[in-house]
Amino acid sequence: MISLYVIFWIFFIIFAFIGLLRGWARELLVTLSAIGALFLLTLIELYIPAITSPMNATSLFWFRTCVLLALAAVGYLSPKLPVLAINVRLSYESLQNSILGMLMGGFNAYLITGSIWHFLEKAKYPFADVLSAPDGGSVIGEKTLWLISHLPPTWLEIPTIYIAVVILLIIVILALRS
């Protein structure tokens, strides 16, 4: 059985490569979508508990995952912003654009796959026949437990999630102005 730690890093590499091909401007939309999904989930669970309170752990896992993946898909499938496409500095031929896109793609992997892993951890790994909790007795198990303690939803709580949304909106507005 393959470790979730290894799967996480495989997704990290895949998302970074996708970011390299797409460029930082498009990856910024995905980042905004992922942060927006975590923000929406925080608001729903805090202010509209009638939606999530009747759910068991597995249902809550699927609800959170579906919301996150739906908004991430919107970020990936959203049309290219014309303002960003016209700007010569943001062209695909730019090495800087590709490197920043790769970094943003890796960060998006951290946000998306890390959040899903966090949701799985909160649900206490309901798919025990396929997935199991990491064992802290090995070196990779210790690295896994450290990574779990640093997944996005653990530090993107209130008020940090509010600050992240504001900062990303400012970055998008500034990117549209240039």
C-alpha positions in Angstrom: 0.0 0.0 0.0 1.3 3.4 -0.9 1.7 6.1 1.7 -0.5 9.2 1.6 2.7 11.2 2.1 4.0 9.8 -1.3 0.7 10.5 -3.0 0.7 14.0 -1.7 4.2 14.7 -3.3 3.2 13.0 -6.5 0.2 15.4 -6.8 2.6 18.3 -5.8 4.8 17.4 -8.8 1.9 17.0 -11.2 0.3 20.3 -10.1 3.7 22.1 -10.3 4.2 20.9 -13.9 0.6 22.0 -14.8 1.4 25.4 -13.3 4.6 25.6 -15.3 2.6 25.1 -18.5 -0.3 27.4 -17.5 1.6 30.4 -16.1 1.2 32.2 -12.8 -1.8 34.3 -13.8 -4.0 31.3 -14.4 -2.7 29.6 -11.4 -3.6 32.6 -9.3 -7.2 32.1 -10.2 -6.9 28.5 -8.9 -5.4 29.7 -5.7 -8.2 32.2 -5.3 -10.7 29.4 -6.0 -9.2 27.1 -3.4 -8.9 29.8 -0.7 -12.4 30.8 -1.6 -13.6 27.2 -1.1 -12.0 27.0 2.3 -13.5 30.4 3.2 -16.9 29.2 2.0 -16.6 26.0 4.1 -15.6 28.0 7.1 -18.6 30.3 6.7 -21.0 27.4 6.2 -19.8 25.5 9.2 -19.7 28.5 11.4 -22.8 30.5 10.4 -25.0 27.8 8.8 -24.5 24.7 10.9 -27.9 23.3 9.8 -26.2 22.2 6.6 -23.3 20.3 8.2 -24.6 19.3 11.6 -26.8 16.4 10.5 -23.9 14.9 8.5 -21.8 12.0 9.8 -18.0 12.1 9.4 -18.0 10.4 6.0 -20.7 12.7 4.6 -19.0 15.7 5.9 -15.8 14.6 4.3 -17.5 14.2 0.9 -19.3 17.5 1.3 -16.1 19.4 2.0 -14.2 17.6 -0.7 -16.9 18.2 -3.3 -17.1 22.0 -2.5 -13.3 22.3 -2.7 -13.0 20.3 -5.9 -16.0 22.1 -7.5 -14.5 25.5 -6.9 -11.0 24.4 -7.8 -12.4 23.1 -11.1 -14.0 26.5 -11.7 -10.5 28.0 -11.2 -8.9 25.6 -13.6 -11.6 25.8 -16.2 -12.2 29.5 -16.0 -11.5 31.4 -19.2 -8.3 33.2 -19.6 -8.6 36.8 -18.4 -8.2 39.0 -21.6 -6.3 41.7 -19.6 -3.7 39.2 -18.5 -3.4 37.7 -22.0 -2.7 41.1 -23.6 0.1 42.0 -21.2 3.4 41.1 -22.8 5.1 40.6 -19.4 2.7 37.7 -18.8 3.3 35.8 -22.1 3.9 32.1 -22.1 7.4 32.6 -23.5 8.5 34.3 -20.3 10.8 32.1 -18.1 9.7 34.1 -15.1 6.0 33.4 -15.9 6.8 29.7 -16.1 8.8 29.5 -12.9 6.2 31.5 -11.0 3.5 29.3 -12.5 5.3 26.2 -11.3 5.6 27.6 -7.8 1.9 28.6 -7.8 1.0 25.2 -9.1 2.9 23.5 -6.3 1.1 25.8 -3.8 -2.2 24.9 -5.3 -1.4 21.2 -4.9 -0.6 22.0 -1.3 -3.9 23.8 -0.9 -6.1 21.3 -2.7 -4.6 17.9 -1.9 -3.6 19.1 1.6 -7.1 20.2 2.4 -8.6 16.9 1.2 -6.1 15.1 3.3 -7.0 17.3 6.3 -10.7 16.5 5.7 -9.8 12.8 5.6 -7.9 13.2 8.8 -10.8 14.9 10.5 -13.1 12.1 9.3 -10.7 9.6 11.0 -10.0 7.9 7.7 -13.4 6.4 7.0 -12.1 4.2 4.1 -10.1 1.9 6.4 -9.9 -0.9 3.7 -8.2 1.5 1.3 -6.7 4.3 3.4 -5.3 4.2 6.9 -3.9 6.7 9.4 -0.2 7.2 9.3 2.0 5.2 11.7 4.3 7.5 13.7 6.8 4.7 14.4 8.8 5.1 11.2 10.7 8.0 9.6 8.2 8.5 6.9 5.4 8.2 9.5 7.0 11.1 11.5 7.3 13.2 8.4 3.7 12.4 7.5 2.5 13.4 11.0 4.5 16.7 10.7 2.9 17.4 7.3 -0.6 16.7 8.6 -0.1 19.2 11.4 0.8 21.8 8.7 -2.0 21.2 6.2 -3.9 24.3 5.0 -7.1 24.1 7.1 -5.0 23.8 10.3 -3.6 27.3 9.8 -6.2 28.8 7.6 -8.7 29.3 10.4 -10.4 32.5 11.5 -9.0 35.2 11.2 -6.2 33.9 8.9 -8.7 32.9 6.2 -10.2 36.4 6.2 -6.7 37.9 5.7 -5.9 35.4 3.0 -9.0 36.2 1.0 -8.4 40.0 1.3 -4.7 39.6 0.2 -5.6 37.4 -2.8 -8.3 39.8 -3.9 -5.8 42.7 -3.7 -3.3 40.7 -5.8 -5.9 39.9 -8.4 -7.0 43.5 -8.6 -3.4 44.6 -9.0 -2.8 41.9 -11.6 -5.8 43.2 -13.6 -4.5 46.8 -13.5 -1.1 46.0 -15.0 
